[in-house]
């Protein structure tokens, strides 16, 4: 008798929309987040932490809408860094693995 294993393929896609594309130091940025997980996952109520390039939390968004397979947040206004130059930020959804490894966090780097 052969033992059959079921393999569950998972994928996770996250998009951060930032407006405007360029902003003055200390200016306002509007962020929205969209995420799609396969198999489908309802993320409503789940927080998305926004970290700056030093790893410090600068804000958060919360998934509030589910349209089919896509979870979205309401827009949130954050303040851009006061230092001139390019800055990399990271969005983190705790406990949403991007792969089959349990207990991981989903991350998305954006600039």
BELZI-V527595 format. One record per residue. N is the residue number from 1. PHI is phi as a letter, one per 30 degrees, with the letter a starting at -180 (* if undefined). OMEGA is omega in whole degrees, -180 to 180 (999 if undefined). BURIAL is + if it has 24 or more other ideal C-beta (glycine too) atoms within 12 Angstrom, else -. Layout:
{{N | PHI | OMEGA | BURIAL} {N | PHI | OMEGA | BURIAL}}
This chain:
{{1 | * | 179 | -} {2 | c | 177 | -} {3 | c | -179 | -} {4 | c | 177 | -} {5 | c | 174 | -} {6 | c | 178 | -} {7 | c | -180 | -} {8 | c | 177 | -} {9 | d | 177 | -} {10 | b | 173 | -} {11 | b | -179 | -} {12 | b | 178 | +} {13 | b | 179 | -} {14 | b | 178 | +} {15 | b | 174 | -} {16 | c | 177 | +} {17 | c | -178 | -} {18 | c | 177 | +} {19 | b | -9 | -} {20 | d | -179 | -} {21 | d | 175 | -} {22 | b | -178 | -} {23 | b | 177 | -} {24 | d | 177 | -} {25 | e | -179 | -} {26 | i | -179 | -} {27 | d | -178 | -} {28 | d | 174 | -} {29 | b | 175 | +} {30 | c | -179 | -} {31 | c | 171 | +} {32 | b | 179 | +} {33 | b | 173 | +} {34 | b | -180 | +} {35 | b | 178 | +} {36 | b | 179 | +} {37 | c | 175 | +} {38 | c | 0 | -} {39 | d | -175 | -} {40 | e | -179 | -} {41 | b | 178 | +} {42 | d | -178 | -} {43 | c | -179 | +} {44 | e | -177 | -} {45 | j | -180 | -} {46 | d | -180 | +} {47 | d | 173 | +} {48 | c | 178 | +} {49 | d | 177 | +} {50 | c | -179 | +} {51 | c | 177 | +} {52 | d | -175 | +} {53 | d | 173 | -} {54 | c | -178 | -} {55 | j | 179 | -} {56 | d | 177 | -} {57 | d | 179 | -} {58 | c | 179 | +} {59 | l | 177 | +} {60 | a | 175 | -} {61 | b | 178 | +} {62 | b | 176 | +} {63 | d | -178 | +} {64 | b | -177 | -} {65 | b | 175 | -} {66 | b | 180 | -} {67 | c | -175 | -} {68 | i | -180 | -} {69 | c | -175 | -} {70 | c | 175 | +} {71 | c | 179 | +} {72 | b | 177 | +} {73 | c | 168 | +} {74 | d | 177 | -} {75 | d | 177 | -} {76 | b | 178 | +} {77 | c | 177 | -} {78 | b | 179 | +} {79 | c | 178 | -} {80 | d | 177 | +} {81 | e | 179 | -} {82 | d | 177 | -} {83 | d | 177 | -} {84 | d | 176 | -} {85 | j | 179 | -} {86 | d | -179 | -} {87 | b | 176 | +} {88 | c | 177 | -} {89 | c | -180 | +} {90 | b | 172 | +} {91 | c | -178 | +} {92 | b | 172 | +} {93 | c | -176 | +} {94 | d | 174 | -} {95 | i | 177 | -} {96 | c | -176 | +} {97 | d | 177 | -} {98 | d | -180 | +} {99 | b | -180 | -} {100 | d | -180 | -} {101 | d | -177 | -} {102 | d | 172 | -} {103 | i | -179 | -} {104 | d | 176 | -} {105 | c | 173 | +} {106 | d | 180 | +} {107 | b | 176 | +} {108 | b | 178 | +} {109 | d | 178 | -} {110 | b | -174 | +} {111 | b | 999 | -}}
